[in-house]
Amino acid sequence: MTFTAEREQNWAGTHVYGASRILQPQSVDELQSMVRESPRIRALGTRHSFNAIADGPGVLVSPVDIPTELVIADDRLSATVSAGARYAAVATELEAAGLALHNMGSLPHISVGGATATGTHGSGSRNGSLATSVRALEFVTADGSLRTVRRGDADFDGSVIHLGALGIVSRVTLDVEPSFRARQDIYRNLPWSAIEGDGLEKLMGLGYSVSLFTEYGDDISAMWVKTRIPEGQDDVEVPDEIGGARRDPRQVGLVSDDDNTTPMDGSVGPWHERLPHFRIDRTPSNGEEIQSEYFVALADGAAAVAAVRTLADRIQPHLLVTELRAVAADDLWLSETQGRDSLCIHFTWARHVDEVAALLPQIESVLEPFTARPHWGKVSMLDAAAIEARYPRIGEFRELVTQWDPSGKFGGGYLDRLVLGR
């Protein structure tokens, strides 16, 4: 199937694709043929990037119509899926087989290939990003052939978060584990004083996954705590009060009254119905928003949030909500959490395009002392020099791209300008 790209937009409607066409193969064989026949081509997932990272000057190819084709390894420690498969579909099939992923992003409708390629994450101070569960990647290379990179290979850590620069990923092998159950509880009106000193780090360690939500008012409006239930137990006790915030079993939407969030009433359920923020069977919104996100060292998190709060009066007119989450460090070259346990400061903005564009440099300025790294798939105003300064192994990544794709077949304007130095 082929679409004219000029009429196609990302999920949020904030970017109109500049490529000439969008191709949607129905099989890996068809994907290989499309890559072989296209002089310039880039991968497109479920269109949840809020910038032009997936766009390019040639054609775009989206593997979302290739069947999921979940294959569980004999030892039940890994599973291989189509790169275009959505986490919702993968999680549902894994749960039916008695297996689980270590984590999920807040939105389960994103593709495995796109999410891992851009460093998308879940939450949990001891949990790595979604990319850290990647055990192997199968790429369609420039000549249309297949090439697999596995954990332990020399360039594996440079190949997982690849931003589409090494080829089009056709299949991804993920670590899996036995299925588990979890519960989710919400606490309201956490005082800002609770995150001062080492308070933020302690709060982020209170559950398997913890999220703080704020609009930069008098307090942190909500704290979501996801608790993993130990094997053999029916439930666990959780406190009624944390740091001055009280547990509230009411079910509400994240930024509206629409009940599209996973259960937060303390009930116990399967992992894939508690770890995402949004329900698998519901579309969380129509994308009328802009998202930006910055990663700082978790140890600097409280100071970084305090710096952002100095801009509260400028932020509030355009903000829907900020979410604070922790993610464990990893060794992936282009990971936003490479080398440091991180606090993720996420902004969901109203679609005030010009106002947000003017505000982001101010946020980036107050975060400059913390060497904040922007999420690859969200809106940032940092230039190529600033990006390079934040990623100590970006030079090695460029060399890897040159080895894999010397002609620049998989390049694109945004990628070339900000990452590859072309």
N, C-alpha and C positions, 0 to 999 in steps of 0.2 A: 504494500500500500504506500502511496506517495502523496504528500501534501505540499502545497506551495508555502514556503517558510514565511514569506512576508506577511501572511495573514495569521500566523500562529504566534502565540504568546506563552510566557511561562505561567505557572499556576496563579501567581499573584496579579498578572496582567501588567507588571511593571517593566517587562522587557519584551519587545517584538523581535523575533529571530531574524537576523540578517542573512542567514544562509539561503541558498537558492531553493533547496528542497528538503523535506523531511521524509526519510525512508523508514518503513516499519516491516522488517523481515519476519517471516513466520517460522524460520528454522535457522540453526547455526550455519548450515550449508548456504542458505540464501544470504545470510549475513556476510559470509566469506566472499561470495560473489560480488556483493555490493561494495565491499572494501577494495577488492581487487580492481574493480572497474572505475573507482572514483579517485580523481587526482588529489582532492582535498576532502577530508571527511572527519567528523567528530561525533562522539557518542552523546546521546541525549537520553536521560532517564525519565522520571515521572514529572519533570519540569518544576521541581521544588526549589531549585536554586533561584535566589533573588537578584542575581547579577548575570553577567554575560559569560560566565566561566564555561558553559557548555556550547556556546555559539561558535561559529567559525565562518570563513569566507566561502566554503564549498557547500557540501551537503551535510545534513545531520542524519544519524541513524539511531533509531530507538528500538532496543530489543524487548520492549515490554509485551509484545504479542507472542514471543517465543514461549512455549509452555514451560511451567515451573520445573518439571522433570526432577523432582527431589529424589536423590539417590543416597541412601544411608549406608555408610561403610559397615563392613562385617563386624568390626569391633565396636560399633555404635559410638565412636568418639568424634565422628565428623559426618557432614552431609554436604553433597554437591547440588547446586541449584543453578538455573539460568540466571544470568546477571540482571535481566529485566524483571525477575520475580519480585513482587512486593513482600515486605516483611510480614504483612498480615497473612498472606497465603502460606508463606514458609512456616510461620509460627503455628498456624492451624494444623498443617500436616505433621509437623514435628510433635506437637502435643498429642495428636492421635496415635503417634508411634511411641509415646511415652518418653519423649525427649524434649530438650529445651535449649534455647540460646542463653548466654550469660546475661544479656541485657537487650533492651530495645530502645529505639528513639522515642521521643514523645509522640510522634506521628507514625503509626504503623503502616501507612499507605505508600511510603517511599520505597524505591527499588534497592535491592541489595547492592548491585553494582554501583549505582550513583552515590548511595550513602557512604559506602566504604571508600570510594575514590576521593571523596571530599572531606573525610575526617569527621563525619557526622557522629554524634555520640548519644549515649543515654545518660545516666547519672549514677553516682556512687563513688565515694572517695577511694574505694578499693577496686573499682571496676574500670577497666580500660574502655576506650571508645569502641564503636562497632567494628572498626577496622582491625582491632587487635584480635578478633576472633577469626580473621581470615587465615586459612591454612595453605591455600593455593589459589592461584588465578590462572585462568586460561584466556590468553589474548588472541585476537585475530590481528596479525601483524600486517605491515604495509603491503606485502605481496599476496595477502589473503590466506596465508598458512596459519596454523595454530601453534602457539608456543605457551607452555605451562611453566610458571614460576612457583616454587614451593618453599615453605618455611625451611630455613637452613641453607638455601641457595645464597650465593655471595651477594646478590643485589636484591634479595627479597625485601629487606626493610626500605629500600628505595622504590619498590614497585607497587606497594599496597595502596598508599595514597598517591595516586599517579595523575589525577586531574585530567585523565583522558589523553595524556601526552605520549603514552607508550603503545597505544593501539586501542582496539575496541574489545572490552572484556566480554567474553561469551558465557563463561561459567565461573562460579565462585565456590570454593570449598570452605566451609565454616566449621569451627569447633562446636560440638554440641555436648550436652551433659544430660543426666537423667532429669525428667520433669520434676518440678517442684511447685509448691504453692506459696502464695504471698497474700498480704493484706495491705491496705492503704488507708491511712488516717490523716485527717486534716486538722491543723491547729491554727487558730486565728489570733491576729493582733499581737505579734511578737515584737517586743520593744527593740529599738535599734541598739540599745545597750547590750543586748544579748549576743551581738556579733563582735563586740569590741574585744581587743586583746586576742586571746586564742579561742574566743567563744565561737567564731564562725567555723573553725576547724572541728571543734567538738560537736557542734550541731550537725555538720555534714557527715559525721561518723555515727550518728544515732540510729541509722537504719541501713538497709541494703542500698537504698537510694533516698536522697533527701532533696527537695526543691523548695526554695524560698521565692515568694512572689510579692512584688511591691510596685506601687505607683509613686514612690518617694514622698509619701505623706508622713503622718505622725508616727507610723509604725510600719512593720513588715506585715502586710495584710494577711498572708497565709503561708503556712509551712506544710508541705505534703511529705509524709514519711511512709516509704514503702518498706515493709518488713518481710524478710524471707522466713518462712515457717520451717524449722528444723525437721529433718526426716523423722517420721515416727510420732510427731506431735500433731494434734488437731488445731492448735492455735497457740498464741503467745499473749502474755499480758503486756499492754502498753500503758504508759502514764497518761493521766487525764490532763496534766499540765507540764509544759516544757518551757523553761525560761520566762515564765509569765504569760505564755500563750496557752489557751484552753482548747482541748479537743472538741470538735464540733462534728457530729455524724451527718449533718445535712448534705445532700448531694446537690451541687450547683455546677453550672458551666464555668469554664476558665475565665472568659472575658465577657460572658453574657449569661442570661438565664437559661439558655439552651442546654439541656442535659446531654452533652455529648462526651463527657469525660468518663473514664473508667471508675468503678465503684471506689468511693473514699469513705465509706461508712464503717470501716473496720471489719467488714466481712472477709472471709478467706476464700480465695479462688485460685484457679490455675495461673501460672506465671504470666502467660500472654494476655490475660485479662486484667492484670494489675500493673505490670511494668511500664507499658505505654501510658501517656496521659490521656490519649483519646481512644475511644472505642473502635475496635476493628470493624464493626458493622455500621459505623456512622461516618459521614464526611464532616470533619471538624469545622470547616468554614468554607467560604467561597473564594478565599485568597485575597480579600480586600484589605491588604496589609503590606507592610514592608518589614523585613527582619534584618537585624545586624547583631553581631555577637563577637565578644572579645575574650581571650583566654589569658589569664595572668597566673603566676605561681600562687597556689593555695595559701602559702604562708603570707603572701602579700594581699590576700583577698580582702580583708577588713579595711586596709588602708586604701585599696583601689576603689572599693564601694564608697568609702567616705569621700574620695575625690570626685566620683561621679555625682554624689549628692550635692556637691557645691553648685551643680548646674540644674538642680531640681526644678526651679521656677521656669527654666527654658525647656526642659524636657517634658514636663507634665502636659502642656497643651497638645502634644503630638503623640503621646505614649498611650498604648493600650495596656501593656504590662511589661515589667522586667522580671525575668526568672534568673535565679542564681543557683548553679549546680556545680558539683565537684566531679572531676574525672581523673583517674589514676594516670601516672606517667607511662610513656612507652618509648620505644627506640625507633619508630618509623620516621624516616627522614623529613617528610613534609607534614608530619602530624602537628596539629595545633597544641598538643600536649606532650610533644617530644621532650624528654629529659626532665620534666617537672610535673608533679602533681598540680592540678590546675583548678582554678575557679573560673567558671564560664559565666560571663555577664551578658545576658541575652536581652535584646530589646525587640518587642513586637510593637511596631508603630502603626498608627493610622496611615492611610495612604496619602500622606501629605508630602509629595515627592520633593518639591523644592525646599520646604522647610526642614525636612530630615537631612537632605543633602547639605544644607547650611549648618546644621547642628552637629553632624558627625565629626567634622574636624575639631570642634571644641571638645567633644568627648575623647577623641583620640589624643588631644593635647594633654588633658588631665591624666590620661592613662599612660602617657609616654614614659614616665619614670619606672613603670612596671613592665616595660617591653611587651605590651599587649599584642597578641597575635589575633588577627581577624579570622573568622570562619571562612573557609574557601568558598562556600556557596551563598554567602550573605553579603549585604551591602557594606562597603567600607570606602573611605576616601584616601587610604594610605597609598603612596606611590611605590614604584618598583624598588627604589633605594631603601625605603622603610621596610618593605617586605623582605628584601635580602638580608637586612640587618637582624631580622627576627628568626631566621632559619639558617643555622650554622652549616647545614649540609646541602643547601640549595645548589651550590656549585657542583657537587657530586651528582645531584639529580639532573642537572643540565647535561653533564657528560653522559649519563645513562640514556637520556633522551636522544642525544646525538648518535649513540651506538645503535639504538633500536630504530630510530626514524630519521636518518640523515637528510632526507629530502624535505622533512617538515610536513609530511602528509597529514598528520594528526594535530597540527598546530592551529592556532586561531588568534584573532586579534587580542582579546583580553588575556589569554594564556601567554601569548608571545610577549606582550608588553610588560606584564607584571611578574612573570615567573621565569620565562626562558631567556629574557634579555635580547630578543630579536628585534 
